[in-house]
Amino acid sequence: EKAKLKIFLSKQCERVCLTTDTWTSIQNLNYMSLTAHFIDNDWKLQKKILNFSQTTGHSGELIAKHVEACLNNWELK
């Protein structure tokens, strides 16, 4: 599915907007999700979750590192 989504992103969008969400579970574990929002070639709003992972905290520096690693992994600039 990831390979299909990479192809879709490379063909259907030139730019993406990103949103992140972080939270702490009841077990005191930290999580973060990264979602890409974009308009496809048919002018329809799309949103795709690019990453959902456990993190060690909610600091801006840590979030930035996770976002950068995810974008590099998806080959998004």
C-alpha positions as CSV (number, residue, x, y, z in Angstrom):
1,E,0.0,0.0,0.0
2,K,2.9,2.3,0.7
3,A,4.3,1.9,-2.7
4,K,0.9,2.6,-4.3
5,L,0.6,5.7,-2.2
6,K,4.0,6.9,-3.2
7,I,3.1,6.6,-6.8
8,F,-0.2,8.3,-6.2
9,L,1.5,11.2,-4.4
10,S,4.0,11.6,-7.2
11,K,1.3,11.8,-9.9
12,Q,-1.6,13.5,-8.1
13,C,-0.1,16.3,-6.2
14,E,2.7,18.9,-6.4
15,R,2.3,20.3,-2.9
16,V,1.0,19.0,0.4
17,C,0.0,20.6,3.7
18,L,0.9,18.7,6.8
19,T,-0.7,18.3,10.1
20,T,0.6,16.5,13.2
21,D,-1.1,15.3,16.3
22,T,0.6,14.1,19.4
23,W,-1.0,12.5,22.5
24,T,-0.2,10.4,25.5
25,S,-2.0,7.1,26.1
26,I,-3.5,6.0,29.3
27,Q,-0.4,3.8,29.7
28,N,1.7,7.0,29.6
29,L,3.1,6.3,26.1
30,N,3.6,9.1,23.6
31,Y,2.3,8.9,20.0
32,M,2.4,11.1,16.9
33,S,0.6,11.0,13.6
34,L,1.5,12.9,10.4
35,T,-1.2,13.5,7.8
36,A,-0.7,15.0,4.3
37,H,-3.6,17.1,2.8
38,F,-3.7,18.0,-0.8
39,I,-5.8,18.7,-3.9
40,D,-5.6,16.0,-6.5
41,N,-5.8,16.4,-10.3
42,D,-9.6,16.2,-10.2
43,W,-9.7,19.1,-7.6
44,K,-10.8,16.8,-4.8
45,L,-9.4,17.3,-1.3
46,Q,-7.4,14.3,-0.3
47,K,-5.9,13.4,3.1
48,K,-3.5,10.5,3.7
49,I,-1.9,9.4,7.0
50,L,1.8,9.1,6.3
51,N,3.0,8.1,9.7
52,F,1.8,6.9,13.1
53,S,4.5,6.1,15.6
54,Q,5.4,6.0,19.2
55,T,7.7,8.9,20.3
56,T,9.6,9.8,23.4
57,G,8.0,13.2,24.0
58,H,6.1,16.2,22.7
59,S,8.8,18.8,22.3
60,G,9.0,20.8,19.1
61,E,12.5,19.6,18.4
62,L,11.5,15.9,18.7
63,I,8.4,16.5,16.5
64,A,10.5,18.2,13.9
65,K,12.9,15.3,13.7
66,H,10.1,12.8,13.3
67,V,8.4,14.9,10.6
68,E,11.8,15.3,8.7
69,A,12.5,11.6,8.9
70,C,9.0,10.8,7.6
71,L,9.2,13.2,4.7
72,N,12.6,11.8,3.7
73,N,11.1,8.3,3.9
74,W,8.2,9.3,1.6
75,E,10.6,11.2,-0.7
76,L,8.6,14.4,-0.2
77,K,10.5,17.7,-0.3
